Amino acid sequence: MVTEHQSALEKYLARKMDNPDDAAEVAQEAFLRLHRLESPQQLDNARAFLFQVATNLAVDQLRRRKLHFRFLKIEGGQASEAEAADLNAGGASPEQILGAREKLSAIYSAVEELPLKVRQAFLLHRKSGLSYNDISREMGVSVSSVEKYILQALQHCRRRLAALYAAEEKPRER
């Protein structure tokens, strides 16, 4: 199945995602999902199933990317999507690196403060890269609950970062 459909699937996904590396990754995940089925031989049209699974995975990834860029845009002082995509550029000053480390530390602290289910959903999504559907199955809750948990986590992290920036902007007394 892989040798027969891999090339066509990756080309299809590359057009959809505008990134051949992401397309290859999503294709691999789609093949793994097909492999994990209990009775894949019972599928009427395995190729159609494979392409549908891949399409769903691509949509999930594109949604995550869009949400990520939106979050970066808000947090980065209205940075453009091109700037957000180039966060690892080598021209960062020591002050920028230190600021990024402080921000990361604040985010880690904020995540630790989250209620258990909210933290679990957030980490499964951000750290493990699971889709909302996968998280809902993993946690035994509805997709709607997963969406609410992740939104709650993002809002909490945003509030913590806003508090950090407010503290930095206050004039320091001597």
C-alpha positions in Angstrom: 0.0 0.0 0.0 2.8 2.4 0.9 4.8 1.8 -2.3 1.7 2.0 -4.4 0.2 5.2 -2.9 3.0 7.1 -1.1 4.1 9.3 -4.0 0.6 10.3 -5.0 -0.4 11.0 -1.4 2.6 13.1 -0.7 2.0 15.2 -3.9 -1.6 15.6 -3.0 -0.7 16.8 0.6 2.1 19.0 -0.6 -0.4 20.9 -2.8 -2.8 21.2 0.2 -0.2 22.2 2.8 2.4 24.1 0.7 5.2 22.3 2.5 6.6 18.9 1.2 8.2 18.1 4.6 4.9 18.5 6.4 3.2 16.6 3.6 5.6 13.6 4.1 5.0 13.7 7.8 1.2 13.7 7.5 1.4 11.0 4.9 3.4 8.8 7.2 0.9 9.4 10.0 -1.9 8.5 7.7 -0.2 5.2 6.8 0.4 4.5 10.5 -3.3 5.1 11.2 -4.2 2.7 8.4 -1.8 0.1 9.8 -3.3 0.4 13.3 -6.8 -0.5 12.1 -7.9 -3.9 13.4 -9.2 -5.1 10.0 -7.9 -2.9 7.2 -8.6 -5.7 4.7 -12.3 -5.1 5.3 -12.2 -1.6 3.9 -14.2 -1.2 0.7 -11.7 1.4 -0.7 -8.5 1.5 1.2 -7.0 4.2 -1.0 -10.0 6.5 -0.5 -9.8 5.9 3.3 -6.1 6.6 3.3 -6.6 9.9 1.4 -9.5 10.9 3.7 -7.4 10.2 6.8 -4.5 12.2 5.4 -6.8 15.1 4.5 -8.2 15.2 8.0 -4.7 15.1 9.5 -3.6 17.9 7.1 -6.6 20.0 8.1 -5.8 19.5 11.8 -2.2 20.5 11.2 -3.2 23.6 9.1 -5.6 24.6 11.9 -2.9 24.3 14.5 -0.5 26.3 12.4 -3.1 29.1 11.9 -3.9 29.1 15.6 -0.2 29.2 16.4 0.4 32.1 14.0 -2.5 34.0 15.4 -1.2 33.5 18.9 2.3 34.6 17.9 0.8 37.7 16.1 -1.0 38.7 19.2 1.9 38.0 21.5 4.6 39.3 19.2 3.2 42.8 19.0 1.5 42.3 15.7 4.3 40.5 13.9 3.6 39.3 10.4 3.2 35.6 9.6 6.5 35.7 7.8 8.2 37.1 10.9 6.5 34.5 13.1 7.8 31.8 10.8 11.3 33.1 11.2 11.6 33.1 15.0 14.8 31.1 14.9 16.7 33.6 12.9 20.3 33.9 14.1 20.3 37.7 14.6 18.8 37.7 18.1 20.6 40.0 20.6 21.5 38.8 24.1 18.6 41.0 25.5 16.2 39.3 23.1 17.4 35.9 24.1 17.1 36.7 27.8 13.6 38.1 27.2 12.6 35.0 25.4 13.9 32.8 28.2 12.0 34.9 30.8 8.9 34.5 28.6 9.4 30.8 28.3 9.8 30.5 32.1 6.6 32.4 32.6 4.8 30.1 30.2 6.1 27.0 31.9 4.9 28.4 35.3 1.5 29.3 33.8 1.1 25.8 32.4 1.9 24.3 35.8 -0.8 26.4 37.3 -3.5 25.1 35.0 -6.1 22.6 36.3 -5.2 19.0 35.5 -7.5 18.4 32.5 -6.8 21.8 31.0 -3.0 21.2 31.3 -3.3 17.6 30.0 -5.3 18.7 26.9 -2.9 21.7 26.3 0.2 19.5 26.5 -1.2 16.7 24.4 -2.0 19.3 21.7 1.1 21.5 21.9 3.8 19.0 23.0 2.6 15.8 21.5 0.9 17.4 18.4 -2.3 15.4 18.8 -5.5 16.6 17.1 -8.5 17.7 19.1 -10.2 14.4 18.1 -7.3 12.3 19.3 -7.2 14.3 22.6 -10.9 13.8 23.1 -10.5 10.0 22.7 -7.4 10.0 24.9 -9.1 12.0 27.7 -12.6 10.5 27.3 -14.2 13.9 26.8 -15.9 15.7 23.9 -14.1 17.6 21.2 -15.9 20.7 22.4 -14.4 20.2 25.9 -11.0 19.9 24.4 -11.5 23.1 22.5 -12.6 24.8 25.7 -9.6 23.4 27.7 -7.1 24.6 25.1 -8.7 28.0 24.9 -8.6 28.3 28.7 -4.9 27.4 28.7 -4.1 29.9 26.0 -6.0 32.7 27.8 -4.3 31.9 31.1 -0.8 31.9 29.5 -1.7 35.2 27.7 -2.8 36.8 31.0 0.4 35.6 32.7 2.6 37.1 29.9 0.6 40.3 30.0 1.3 40.5 33.8 5.0 39.9 33.1 5.1 42.7 30.5 3.3 45.0 32.8 5.8 44.4 35.6 8.7 45.0 33.2 7.2 48.3 32.0 6.8 49.8 35.5 9.6 52.2 36.3 12.0 50.7 38.8 12.5 52.5 42.1 16.0 52.9 43.6 
